[in-house]
Amino acid sequence: MIRVVLADDQTLVRAGFRSILADEADIEVVGEAADGEQAVALARELRPDVVLMDIRMPGTDGLEATRRITADPRMEGVRVVILTTFDMDDYVYGALRAGASGFLVKDTEPMELLHGVRVVARGDALIAPAVTRRLIAEFAGRRGGRQPDPSPRLNALTEREREVMGLVGAGLTNDEIARRLVLSPATAKTHVSRIMTKLDVRDRAQLVILAYESGMITPGWLS
C-alpha cells in the first residue's frame, strides 16, 4: 500500500486529489496539511511513502518543507512530489535542489497523477523528458560559456556507470537505458543502484541534478 500525505492550502484542491487517489486499491491518503509546517509535522509523524506538496503555501512554502523532510534522516523513505500551477524551469530546478523526487502541474490528468505517485513510491524520479530538455538548456545559459566544475565524487564511477548516469540525467527510464546500451533492464537497474550508492544520493532526481551541475549533460547531448 502506498501511503500519501496531501499538502496544499486549498481545501478544494486537496479534496480533488483525495478523490482521485481514494479510488485506487494500492493507494491510501493518510493525512492532509494546509501549510508547510503541517506537512513536515505529518511527514515526521506518519512517515508516508509520498507527500504531494504544493510549492506555494502560506508561511513555510513547499520548497522549504521539502528541504526539511529530505534532510531529516528519520524520514529517509519519504518521497516528495512538488505540485504547482507554474510549469517553469526555476520551479522545477528549485524543487529538485530541495530534494524532491518529482514535479507535477496541478492540472495534470488523473492517470498522470496516479502514475506519478507510483513511480516516485518505487524510487524513480518523475521528470518528463520535455522538462529535462528545458533544464539542460537553462543550465547551459546559467553557465554563460564557463566550464562546469565536475564533482570529485564522479571519480568513483566506471566509464559504463558514467554513461548510465548521463542517460538517467537526460530523463531515460531503466528500460530506455537498457535498449540504448543493449543491456537487460535488470542490469540497467543494477547500474543505477550502484551509482546512487557510490555517490550517496537518495534517488534518481538527485542524480539528475548532479549530472547537470557537473556538466555531464549539455544541449544536444542526447540526440
C-alpha positions as CSV (number, residue, x, y, z in Angstrom):
1,M,0.0,0.0,0.0
2,I,1.3,3.4,-1.0
3,R,0.7,5.9,1.8
4,V,0.2,9.5,0.7
5,V,0.1,12.9,2.5
6,L,-1.6,15.8,0.7
7,A,-0.1,19.3,1.3
8,D,-2.0,22.2,-0.2
9,D,-3.5,25.4,1.3
10,Q,-6.7,25.0,-0.9
11,T,-9.3,22.6,0.6
12,L,-10.9,22.0,-2.8
13,V,-7.5,21.0,-4.4
14,R,-6.9,18.5,-1.6
15,A,-10.4,17.1,-2.0
16,G,-9.9,16.7,-5.7
17,F,-6.6,14.8,-5.3
18,R,-8.0,12.7,-2.5
19,S,-11.0,11.7,-4.6
20,I,-8.7,10.5,-7.4
21,L,-6.3,8.7,-5.1
22,A,-9.0,7.1,-2.9
23,D,-10.4,5.0,-5.8
24,E,-7.1,3.1,-6.1
25,A,-6.7,-0.1,-4.2
26,D,-2.9,0.3,-3.8
27,I,-3.0,4.0,-2.6
28,E,-4.2,5.4,0.8
29,V,-4.4,9.1,1.7
30,V,-3.2,9.1,5.4
31,G,-3.1,12.8,6.1
32,E,-3.7,16.4,4.8
33,A,-1.8,19.6,5.5
34,A,-2.7,23.2,4.8
35,D,0.8,24.6,5.0
36,G,4.4,23.6,5.0
37,E,4.8,23.3,8.8
38,Q,1.9,20.9,9.0
39,A,3.3,19.0,6.0
40,V,6.6,18.5,7.8
41,A,4.9,17.5,11.0
42,L,2.7,15.0,9.3
43,A,5.6,13.5,7.3
44,R,7.6,13.1,10.6
45,E,4.6,11.5,12.4
46,L,3.1,9.3,9.7
47,R,6.2,8.5,7.5
48,P,4.2,8.3,4.3
49,D,5.7,6.9,1.1
50,V,4.8,10.1,-0.9
51,V,4.0,13.7,0.0
52,L,2.2,15.7,-2.7
53,M,3.4,19.2,-1.9
54,D,2.1,22.5,-3.2
55,I,5.0,24.8,-4.0
56,R,3.2,27.9,-2.8
57,M,1.7,27.9,0.7
58,P,1.4,30.4,3.5
59,G,4.3,30.6,6.0
60,T,6.7,27.8,5.2
61,D,6.4,27.1,1.5
62,G,6.6,23.8,-0.3
63,L,10.3,24.1,-1.2
64,E,11.4,24.8,2.4
65,A,9.1,22.0,3.7
66,T,10.7,19.6,1.1
67,R,14.2,20.6,2.3
68,R,13.3,19.8,5.9
69,I,11.8,16.5,5.0
70,T,14.6,15.3,2.8
71,A,17.3,16.5,5.1
72,D,15.9,14.6,8.1
73,P,17.4,11.1,8.3
74,R,14.3,10.0,10.3
75,M,12.3,10.5,7.1
76,E,14.7,8.9,4.7
77,G,12.0,6.8,3.0
78,V,9.6,9.8,2.4
79,R,9.5,11.0,-1.2
80,V,8.1,14.4,-2.2
81,V,6.3,15.3,-5.4
82,I,6.0,19.1,-5.9
83,L,2.7,20.4,-7.2
84,T,2.4,23.8,-8.8
85,T,0.3,25.7,-11.4
86,F,3.6,27.0,-12.8
87,D,5.4,24.8,-15.4
88,M,8.6,26.9,-15.2
89,D,12.3,25.9,-15.1
90,D,13.1,27.8,-11.9
91,Y,10.4,26.0,-10.0
92,V,11.5,22.6,-11.4
93,Y,15.1,23.2,-10.6
94,G,14.3,24.6,-7.1
95,A,12.1,21.6,-6.4
96,L,14.8,19.1,-7.3
97,R,17.5,21.0,-5.5
98,A,15.3,20.9,-2.4
99,G,15.3,17.1,-2.6
100,A,12.0,16.5,-4.4
101,S,11.7,13.3,-6.4
102,G,9.2,14.7,-8.9
103,F,7.3,17.6,-10.3
104,L,3.7,17.8,-11.5
105,V,1.5,20.7,-12.5
106,K,-1.9,20.8,-10.7
107,D,-4.0,20.4,-13.8
108,T,-2.3,17.1,-14.7
109,E,-4.7,14.3,-15.8
110,P,-5.8,11.8,-13.1
111,M,-3.9,8.9,-14.8
112,E,-0.7,11.0,-14.8
113,L,-1.1,11.8,-11.2
114,L,-1.6,8.2,-10.3
115,H,1.3,7.2,-12.4
116,G,3.5,9.8,-10.8
117,V,2.7,8.7,-7.3
118,R,3.5,5.1,-8.1
119,V,6.7,6.0,-10.0
120,V,8.0,8.0,-7.1
121,A,6.9,5.5,-4.5
122,R,9.1,2.9,-6.1
123,G,12.2,5.2,-6.0
124,D,12.2,6.6,-9.5
125,A,12.3,10.2,-10.5
126,L,9.3,11.9,-12.0
127,I,10.7,14.3,-14.6
128,A,9.2,14.5,-18.0
129,P,11.7,14.5,-21.0
130,A,10.3,17.9,-22.1
131,V,11.2,19.3,-18.6
132,T,14.7,17.8,-18.7
133,R,15.4,19.4,-22.1
134,R,14.5,22.8,-20.8
135,L,16.6,22.2,-17.7
136,I,19.6,21.3,-19.8
137,A,19.2,24.5,-21.8
138,E,18.7,26.5,-18.6
139,F,21.9,25.2,-17.0
140,A,23.8,25.9,-20.2
141,G,22.5,29.5,-20.1
142,R,23.4,30.0,-16.5
143,R,27.0,28.8,-17.1
144,G,27.4,31.5,-19.8
145,G,30.2,29.7,-21.5
146,R,32.0,28.8,-18.3
147,Q,33.3,25.3,-17.9
148,P,31.4,23.3,-15.3
149,D,33.2,22.1,-12.2
150,P,32.8,18.3,-12.1
151,S,32.2,16.8,-8.7
152,P,35.2,14.7,-7.4
153,R,32.6,12.1,-6.4
154,L,32.3,11.2,-10.0
155,N,35.8,9.7,-9.9
156,A,34.3,6.7,-8.2
157,L,32.3,5.7,-11.2
158,T,33.4,3.4,-14.0
159,E,33.0,4.6,-17.6
160,R,29.9,2.5,-18.0
161,E,28.4,4.0,-14.9
162,R,29.1,7.5,-16.1
163,E,27.3,6.6,-19.4
164,V,24.3,5.3,-17.4
165,M,24.3,8.3,-15.1
166,G,24.2,10.6,-18.2
167,L,21.2,8.8,-19.5
168,V,19.5,9.0,-16.2
169,G,20.1,12.7,-16.2
170,A,18.6,13.0,-19.6
171,G,15.4,11.5,-18.2
172,L,15.6,8.0,-19.6
173,T,13.9,5.1,-17.7
174,N,15.8,1.9,-16.9
175,D,14.1,0.2,-19.8
176,E,15.1,3.0,-22.2
177,I,18.7,2.9,-20.9
178,A,18.7,-0.9,-21.4
179,R,17.6,-0.5,-25.0
180,R,20.1,2.3,-25.8
181,L,23.0,0.4,-24.3
182,V,21.9,-3.1,-25.3
183,L,21.6,-4.3,-21.7
184,S,18.9,-6.2,-19.8
185,P,16.5,-3.9,-17.8
186,A,17.8,-5.7,-14.6
187,T,21.4,-4.8,-15.5
188,A,20.4,-1.2,-16.1
189,K,18.7,-1.1,-12.8
190,T,21.7,-2.6,-11.0
191,H,24.0,0.1,-12.6
192,V,21.7,2.8,-11.4
193,S,21.5,1.4,-7.9
194,R,25.3,1.1,-7.7
195,I,25.7,4.7,-8.9
196,M,23.4,6.0,-6.3
197,T,25.2,4.1,-3.6
198,K,28.7,5.3,-4.7
199,L,27.5,8.9,-4.9
200,D,25.4,8.8,-1.8
201,V,22.3,10.2,-3.3
202,R,18.8,9.3,-2.2
203,D,17.1,8.8,-5.6
204,R,17.2,9.4,-9.4
205,A,16.2,13.0,-9.1
206,Q,19.4,13.8,-7.2
207,L,21.4,12.0,-9.9
208,V,19.7,14.3,-12.4
209,I,20.8,17.4,-10.5
210,L,24.4,16.1,-10.1
211,A,24.6,15.2,-13.8
212,Y,23.5,18.8,-14.8
213,E,25.8,20.6,-12.3
214,S,28.8,18.5,-13.2
215,G,28.4,19.3,-16.9
216,M,27.8,15.7,-17.8
217,I,24.8,16.7,-19.8
218,T,24.8,19.5,-22.4
219,P,22.2,20.7,-25.0
220,G,22.1,18.2,-27.9
221,W,23.9,15.6,-25.9
222,L,21.2,13.0,-26.3
223,S,20.3,13.1,-30.0
